[in-house]
Amino acid sequence: MGFGPDRDQVNAGLGAFNGHLAQQARLIELLERLAVQEGPGVQTLAISESAIRGGIEADFPTPGAKRWIIPRVPSGGVFAIPKEEAMVTLLQPNTRRLGLSIVNSGEHAVRLYLGEVAGTQAGIGTAWLEPEGGSWDGRLSSIMWCGAICAVGLGGASQVDIAEV
């Protein structure tokens, strides 16, 4: 009886590791081939007011790239946020929301509640906006929040500026 690792198990582990390296090399090779392959190229998304016609702009910003222009009518404005005792609904759910900016332009911090109904705080997420410039771009990680947004002022009334497309 010897001491140390079992030689068969070590060989099996090395074989599995080498197989993994070979599979990884093949995957990298396939990704490199896709990267240089002629295809859709670089694509960007642009949003404009409704006066600009939508469509696809070819070879922008570089040859082979495409820019998709989507006409949208923006909404928003400046909204008063009441102090802690009252909550206000800022935005209704919008499954077509492509972009959002909420900036606290008031003197007090604002707490945003991501949920359906003002006054119901159970089971919904929150976001915090610092006074005089705290902002949120409407994303949770890289995903746009399309649900309702409610708010309350912390320590006093405040106001927010909203732009939604």
C-alpha positions as CSV (number, residue, x, y, z in Angstrom):
1,M,0.0,0.0,0.0
2,G,1.5,3.3,-1.1
3,F,1.0,6.8,0.3
4,G,-0.1,9.8,-1.8
5,P,-2.8,10.1,-4.5
6,D,-4.1,7.2,-6.5
7,R,-2.2,7.2,-9.8
8,D,-5.4,6.2,-11.8
9,Q,-7.4,9.0,-10.3
10,V,-4.6,11.5,-11.1
11,N,-4.4,10.3,-14.7
12,A,-8.2,10.5,-15.0
13,G,-8.2,14.1,-13.6
14,L,-5.4,15.1,-16.0
15,G,-7.3,13.6,-18.9
16,A,-10.5,15.5,-18.0
17,F,-8.4,18.7,-17.5
18,N,-6.8,18.3,-21.0
19,G,-10.2,17.7,-22.5
20,H,-11.5,20.9,-21.0
21,L,-8.5,22.8,-22.4
22,A,-9.1,21.4,-25.8
23,Q,-12.8,22.3,-25.7
24,Q,-11.9,25.8,-24.5
25,A,-9.4,26.2,-27.4
26,R,-12.1,25.1,-29.9
27,L,-14.6,27.6,-28.4
28,I,-12.1,30.4,-28.6
29,E,-11.4,29.4,-32.3
30,L,-15.1,29.5,-33.1
31,L,-15.6,32.9,-31.4
32,E,-12.7,34.3,-33.4
33,R,-14.1,33.0,-36.6
34,L,-17.5,34.6,-35.8
35,A,-15.8,37.9,-34.9
36,V,-14.2,38.2,-38.4
37,Q,-17.0,36.7,-40.4
38,E,-19.0,39.0,-42.6
39,G,-22.4,39.4,-41.0
40,P,-24.5,42.0,-39.2
41,G,-21.5,44.0,-38.0
42,V,-21.7,46.6,-35.3
43,Q,-25.3,47.6,-34.4
44,T,-26.4,50.6,-32.3
45,L,-29.8,51.8,-31.2
46,A,-30.8,55.4,-31.3
47,I,-34.0,57.1,-30.1
48,S,-35.2,60.4,-31.6
49,E,-38.3,62.6,-31.3
50,S,-41.1,61.7,-33.6
51,A,-40.2,64.5,-36.2
52,I,-37.2,62.4,-37.3
53,R,-38.2,59.5,-39.5
54,G,-37.1,56.1,-38.1
55,G,-35.3,53.4,-40.0
56,I,-31.9,51.9,-40.4
57,E,-28.8,54.0,-41.2
58,A,-26.2,51.8,-43.0
59,D,-22.5,52.2,-42.5
60,F,-22.8,54.3,-39.4
61,P,-20.6,54.9,-37.4
62,T,-18.2,52.7,-39.4
63,P,-18.5,50.8,-42.7
64,G,-20.5,47.6,-42.2
65,A,-22.2,48.9,-39.1
66,K,-25.9,49.7,-38.8
67,R,-27.8,52.2,-36.6
68,W,-31.4,51.5,-35.9
69,I,-33.3,54.8,-35.3
70,I,-36.6,54.5,-33.4
71,P,-38.9,57.5,-33.3
72,R,-40.4,58.0,-29.8
73,V,-42.3,60.7,-28.1
74,P,-40.5,61.4,-24.8
75,S,-42.5,62.1,-21.7
76,G,-41.6,63.4,-18.2
77,G,-41.2,66.7,-16.5
78,V,-40.6,68.0,-13.0
79,F,-42.6,66.3,-10.3
80,A,-43.1,67.3,-6.6
81,I,-42.2,64.6,-4.1
82,P,-44.1,64.8,-0.8
83,K,-42.5,64.3,2.6
84,E,-42.3,60.8,4.2
85,E,-46.0,60.6,5.2
86,A,-47.2,60.4,1.6
87,M,-46.1,58.5,-1.5
88,V,-46.7,59.6,-5.1
89,T,-46.8,57.5,-8.3
90,L,-44.2,59.0,-10.7
91,L,-44.6,56.6,-13.6
92,Q,-47.1,53.9,-14.6
93,P,-45.8,50.5,-15.9
94,N,-44.6,50.8,-19.5
95,T,-43.4,47.7,-21.2
96,R,-42.3,49.8,-24.2
97,R,-39.8,51.9,-22.0
98,L,-36.5,52.1,-23.8
99,G,-34.8,54.7,-21.6
100,L,-35.3,56.6,-18.4
101,S,-33.6,59.2,-16.3
102,I,-34.7,60.4,-12.9
103,V,-32.7,63.1,-11.2
104,N,-33.4,64.5,-7.7
105,S,-33.2,68.3,-8.1
106,G,-34.6,68.9,-4.6
107,E,-33.0,69.6,-1.2
108,H,-34.0,66.2,0.4
109,A,-33.1,62.6,-0.4
110,V,-35.8,60.6,-2.3
111,R,-36.6,56.9,-2.1
112,L,-38.0,55.3,-5.2
113,Y,-40.3,52.3,-4.8
114,L,-40.4,49.9,-7.8
115,G,-43.8,48.5,-7.7
116,E,-47.5,48.8,-8.7
117,V,-49.3,50.9,-6.1
118,A,-48.4,53.9,-4.1
119,G,-48.7,53.2,-0.4
120,T,-48.0,49.5,-0.8
121,Q,-44.4,48.8,0.2
122,A,-44.3,45.0,0.7
123,G,-42.2,43.0,-1.7
124,I,-41.0,45.8,-3.9
125,G,-37.5,47.1,-4.5
126,T,-36.2,50.5,-3.7
127,A,-33.6,53.0,-5.1
128,W,-32.1,55.9,-3.2
129,L,-31.5,59.3,-4.8
130,E,-29.2,61.7,-2.9
131,P,-30.4,65.3,-2.7
132,E,-29.4,67.9,-5.4
133,G,-28.3,65.6,-8.2
134,G,-28.8,62.0,-7.2
135,S,-30.0,60.1,-10.2
136,W,-31.1,56.7,-11.6
137,D,-31.1,55.6,-15.2
138,G,-34.0,53.1,-14.8
139,R,-31.8,50.0,-15.1
140,L,-31.4,47.1,-12.7
141,S,-28.0,45.8,-13.7
142,S,-28.3,46.0,-17.5
143,I,-32.1,45.5,-17.7
144,M,-34.5,48.4,-18.1
145,W,-37.2,48.5,-15.3
146,C,-40.6,48.7,-17.1
147,G,-42.8,48.6,-14.0
148,A,-44.4,51.4,-12.0
149,I,-42.2,53.8,-10.0
150,C,-43.4,55.6,-6.8
151,A,-41.5,58.0,-4.6
152,V,-41.4,59.6,-1.2
153,G,-39.2,62.4,0.2
154,L,-36.9,61.6,3.1
155,G,-36.6,64.3,5.7
156,G,-38.9,66.7,3.7
157,A,-40.5,67.4,0.4
158,S,-38.3,67.3,-2.7
159,Q,-38.7,67.3,-6.5
160,V,-37.4,65.1,-9.4
161,D,-36.8,65.7,-13.1
162,I,-37.9,62.7,-15.3
163,A,-37.2,61.9,-18.9
164,E,-38.7,58.7,-20.3
165,V,-38.7,57.3,-23.8
